[in-house]
Amino acid sequence: MIETKSEKRAETIKFLYSYGGKIAPRHSDGALRYVGGHTRVLTVDRSISFSELMLKFGECYGNSVNLKCKLPNEDLDVLVSIKSDEDLSNLMEEYDRLAAVKKNRDFKIRAVLFPVESLKKISPPPSIDSRSSPTSPILGSDYRYVHRFSPPPTARRSFSGNCCCHTCCGGTGRERQRQQELYFVPSWIH
């Protein structure tokens, strides 16, 4: 049996993907656009798994990449990270909904590939023994416990008694216990 062009199109999906450039506002109206780098189209079977898709993107890019996609009817300021088969399936459903409304199955998923950031290890200052800054058993060797008095707001974790947040102790005696807190600091923060 010979497949028609529309049947074949329904079994595949196209990614319009860019890499090697950057997202920047357009001078005339401020709308975001992708500048520089390369933009290509990749047609894949709709049943492709996330890992297979990442292999294809990795072959095109030449390295491991992070995949972020634009949602339909959104601008490039709303990029969704695709990290699993479920994320990929949800993204395709969003585009299928739009295609059903527009009566057009020839939509391309707009994707941007970002290089995987290499993580650097935090080295303790020479005056501090490396054993005083153990690695996190939960987060791995790319994170270290760091005692600080003024943490970066995104890295704050309290480990004083049963208190788990800043507001629950209400400035009581537990506050003294919280004066020195333990923070998880990603290795790429200097």
C-alpha positions as CSV (number, residue, x, y, z in Angstrom):
1,M,0.0,0.0,0.0
2,I,1.3,3.4,-1.0
3,E,1.1,6.2,1.7
4,T,-0.1,9.6,0.6
5,K,1.8,12.7,1.3
6,S,-0.7,13.8,4.0
7,E,-0.6,10.4,5.8
8,K,3.2,10.5,5.8
9,R,3.1,14.1,7.2
10,A,0.8,13.0,10.0
11,E,3.4,10.4,11.1
12,T,6.3,12.8,11.3
13,I,6.9,16.1,13.0
14,K,9.3,18.9,12.1
15,F,11.6,20.8,14.4
16,L,12.9,24.2,13.3
17,Y,15.9,24.4,15.5
18,S,18.7,26.9,16.0
19,Y,22.1,26.7,17.7
20,G,25.3,28.7,18.0
21,G,23.6,32.1,18.2
22,K,21.7,34.0,20.8
23,I,18.2,35.3,21.5
24,A,18.1,39.1,21.1
25,P,15.4,41.8,20.8
26,R,14.7,43.2,17.4
27,H,15.6,46.9,17.2
28,S,12.4,48.0,15.5
29,D,9.8,46.6,17.9
30,G,11.7,44.8,20.7
31,A,10.3,41.4,19.7
32,L,12.7,38.5,20.5
33,R,14.4,36.7,17.6
34,Y,17.3,34.3,17.2
35,V,20.4,36.0,15.9
36,G,23.5,34.3,14.4
37,G,24.4,30.7,14.5
38,H,22.6,28.1,12.4
39,T,18.9,27.3,11.9
40,R,17.8,24.0,10.4
41,V,14.8,21.7,10.0
42,L,14.8,18.2,11.4
43,T,12.0,15.8,10.5
44,V,11.5,12.9,12.8
45,D,8.9,10.2,13.3
46,R,6.3,11.2,15.9
47,S,7.0,8.1,17.9
48,I,10.6,9.2,18.5
49,S,11.8,8.9,22.1
50,F,13.5,11.8,23.9
51,S,16.8,10.0,24.0
52,E,16.7,9.3,20.3
53,L,15.8,12.9,19.6
54,M,18.7,14.1,21.7
55,L,21.0,11.8,19.8
56,K,19.9,13.4,16.5
57,F,20.3,16.9,17.9
58,G,23.7,15.9,19.3
59,E,24.8,14.7,15.9
60,C,23.8,17.9,14.3
61,Y,25.3,20.1,16.9
62,G,28.4,18.0,17.5
63,N,28.0,17.9,21.3
64,S,25.5,17.1,24.0
65,V,22.9,19.8,24.2
66,N,20.0,21.0,26.3
67,L,16.7,21.3,24.3
68,K,14.3,24.2,24.9
69,C,11.2,24.7,22.8
70,K,8.8,27.6,22.2
71,L,5.2,26.9,23.0
72,P,2.7,27.6,20.3
73,N,1.4,31.2,20.3
74,E,4.2,32.3,22.6
75,D,7.3,34.4,21.9
76,L,10.9,33.2,22.4
77,D,10.8,34.6,25.9
78,V,8.8,31.4,26.9
79,L,11.1,28.5,26.2
80,V,10.2,25.2,27.9
81,S,13.0,22.8,28.8
82,I,12.4,19.3,27.4
83,K,14.1,16.7,29.6
84,S,12.1,13.5,29.2
85,D,9.7,11.5,27.1
86,E,6.8,13.0,29.0
87,D,8.0,16.6,28.3
88,L,8.3,15.7,24.6
89,S,4.8,14.1,24.5
90,N,3.3,17.2,26.2
91,L,5.0,19.5,23.7
92,M,3.6,17.5,20.8
93,E,0.1,17.6,22.3
94,E,0.3,21.4,22.5
95,Y,1.2,21.6,18.8
96,D,-1.5,19.1,17.9
97,R,-4.1,21.2,19.6
98,L,-3.0,24.3,17.6
99,A,-3.0,22.2,14.4
100,A,-6.5,21.0,15.1
101,V,-7.8,24.6,15.5
102,K,-5.9,25.9,12.5
103,K,-6.7,22.8,10.4
104,N,-3.1,22.6,9.4
105,R,-0.8,19.7,10.3
106,D,2.3,21.2,8.9
107,F,3.5,23.1,12.0
108,K,7.1,23.1,13.0
109,I,8.2,23.0,16.6
110,R,10.5,25.9,17.3
111,A,13.5,24.7,19.2
112,V,16.7,26.2,20.5
113,L,19.7,24.1,21.4
114,F,22.0,25.2,24.2
115,P,25.4,23.6,25.0
116,V,25.5,21.6,28.2
117,E,27.2,23.7,30.8
118,S,30.4,22.1,32.1
119,L,30.4,22.2,35.9
120,K,33.6,23.3,37.7
121,K,34.5,22.1,41.2
122,I,34.6,24.6,44.1
123,S,38.0,24.6,45.6
124,P,38.3,25.6,49.3
125,P,40.6,28.4,50.0
126,P,44.2,27.3,50.8
127,S,43.8,28.1,54.5
128,I,40.9,25.6,54.8
129,D,41.4,21.9,54.8
130,S,39.4,20.2,52.1
131,R,37.8,17.9,54.6
132,S,36.0,20.8,56.2
133,S,34.0,21.3,53.0
134,P,32.5,17.8,52.3
135,T,30.5,17.1,49.2
136,S,26.8,16.6,49.3
137,P,25.8,13.0,49.4
138,I,22.5,14.0,47.9
139,L,23.6,16.4,45.2
140,G,27.0,14.8,44.4
141,S,30.5,16.1,44.1
142,D,29.5,19.1,42.0
143,Y,28.0,20.7,45.2
144,R,29.7,21.5,48.4
145,Y,28.5,22.5,51.8
146,V,29.5,26.1,52.5
147,H,28.9,27.9,55.8
148,R,28.0,31.5,55.2
149,F,26.2,34.4,56.9
150,S,24.8,36.1,53.8
151,P,23.7,33.4,51.3
152,P,22.7,33.9,47.8
153,P,18.9,33.8,47.9
154,T,18.6,30.9,45.5
155,A,20.9,28.6,47.5
156,R,19.4,29.1,51.0
157,R,18.6,25.9,52.9
158,S,18.1,25.9,56.7
159,F,19.2,23.0,58.9
160,S,18.6,24.4,62.3
161,G,16.4,22.1,64.4
162,N,12.9,21.5,63.0
163,C,12.8,24.9,61.4
164,C,12.7,24.6,57.6
165,C,12.1,28.2,56.5
166,H,12.8,31.7,57.5
167,T,9.2,32.6,58.5
168,C,8.3,29.7,60.7
169,C,10.7,30.6,63.6
170,G,9.2,34.1,63.9
171,G,12.4,35.5,65.4
172,T,12.2,33.3,68.5
173,G,15.1,31.5,70.2
174,R,15.6,29.4,67.1
175,E,16.8,32.5,65.3
176,R,20.1,32.2,67.2
177,Q,20.5,28.7,65.9
178,R,20.0,29.9,62.4
179,Q,22.7,32.5,62.6
180,Q,25.1,30.2,60.8
181,E,23.3,28.1,58.2
182,L,24.4,25.4,55.8
183,Y,24.0,26.1,52.1
184,F,24.3,24.0,49.0
185,V,26.3,26.0,46.5
186,P,26.5,24.8,42.9
187,S,30.0,24.2,41.7
188,W,29.7,26.8,39.0
189,I,29.2,29.6,41.5
190,H,32.5,31.3,42.3
